[in-house]
Amino acid sequence: MSTTVISHGAADHDSHDHHHHHETFWTKYVFSQDHKMIAKQFLITGIIMAVFAMILSILFRIQIAWPDAEFPILEVFLGKWAEGGRIKPEFFLSLVTIHGTMMVFFVLTAGLSGTFSNLLIPYQIGARDMASPLMNMLSYWFFFVACIIMIASFFIESGPASAGWTIYPPLSAVPTAIAGSGLGMTLWLASMVLFIASQVLGGTNYVSTILNMRTKGMDLWKMPLTIWAFFLTAIVGLLSFPVLVSAVVLLIFDRSAGTSFYLSDLVVGGQILPNEGGSPILFQHLFWFLGHPEVYIVVMPALGLTSEVISTNARKPIFGYHAMVYSLVGITVLSFIVWGHHMFVTGMSPFLGGVFMITTLIIAVPSAVKAFNYIATLWRGNIRFTPAMMFAIGMVSFFVSGGVTGIFLGNAALDINLHDTYFVVAHFHLVMGSASIFGMLCGVYHWYPKMFGRMMDERLGYLHFWMTFIGAYLVFFPMHFMGVDGVPRRYYSFTDFPFMEKWVSVNILVTWAAIISALAQVAFLWNFFASIWLGKRAPQNPWNSNTLEWTTPVEHFHGNWPGEIPEVHRWPYDYSKPGHDEDFIPQHIPYSQTMSSNQLHDFEGDEEAIRIQKAWNKENDREETIIH
């Protein structure tokens, strides 16, 4: 797949002496237009949001584990929402709502894609910066304001939104329905509109940068899998996020303009509402048309990072590069035609349910291709178990174990029994939550030296991995069995139902596992922030990687490379190549310097290069290896 590439190497940039611009504190650290600084801003904001969301999850887990107990300390921090030391039912719903919203959108979408798309796209394709640095800066600040508004909703009298992270009507559409349906819901909607603006600005930038700003020699088949993942993720986001905006706009009309897009035949507090003719199912269609692609917006960047880290640390070429790219393309296309599997219990026609069931089972195929290719890459590799590699392998583990349960839920008949139970909570927290968090963490550990010029502490990294990995499985694996037994999700207390009493001890185990997993993040937070100043200084290429970002100096300056941008000659996965004196060959090394390790298929049909290589082989009595 060869395309015309606009090379912006030496000619138009060297005269600009990028790294001698005078920058103030505000232009360098706050309103920066440098992709590296914006990546750090996204990452640190994402980490803060993750801590916030984690605290919320611990609060509602305490309520589920000990529903009748009183914890006076809760009243100290939560005030009227935990009078007498017990969380109120309406605030419990708010905790669940904001936890889900923050994790899915602010941490796993903006924190993951925003960080690594910004950091790696210019670095790995050989660009000075993004296509539009100004749009890039605006993307972050829209996101930041969205975060502030969401957190601010905790400080209003009626409390934050409490209609679930999916904000189904009528709870979200009738301002008087419950406490969280009022101003809290309005703030949630305002926050999400700003967040989506951020994602559209970012996605437009990512796509245009990848298509137009690759360095000389970087055709599409020489791009690392990270770039393919970010490229396709941005396309999915650009096509699906505007649909959620349309759903939100109609919801705002229903809330404030007296329309009836989602409302019909409702009685609230003994009053019959005038709304007629609307359908809450319409909202579900619009929401899940974003909501399912959103799963892949979250997972695909994690898969891209994992591909790079596994190949680098197994010291082997990634197995099935083309298959990996085609599987990402397959996931991208199929992600738009499976949203109905979230709606099997809405009374949809069995024929339509059958169609969505088939597309859902088909999307498991490209996902399985990726899983098998990871295993094949690891097979007989010279594996280095760095913290990044541990998190990458952990990501594959969660992706497989969480994905398997998706086959149960993708079956329309089985889903009717399982849909509103803890089985669904277990499934998506493993395949989307844990897998993507582990992909994000593997990226943080691997590219930390490139971001901050320092190394993180490996021992703390291993401690962080094992406590989080074991903790995540202890939290979410038992929930499958609760779900099969029919324990419903979203319930404030299970003590009123005799058949659920046997699960009280399991809920206590899950809550303790969640608390210990949360404490494990303290090791990560200390490691992350302390290493910025105290970590060992990083060499230029600490992992002996092949991609272009490791050819830039450790010291950051605007423009990335001090001289010409390197020209790309080969694909990014030439590891452990027979005949070469080192176990890696960076992308910018020409084939003329590696005659002893070149294979004829490396030249992609270039007759002149093949002729020269054959002549060299003959002259040096080297056997020719031809791989078809």
Disulfide bonds with the S-S distance in Angstrom:
none
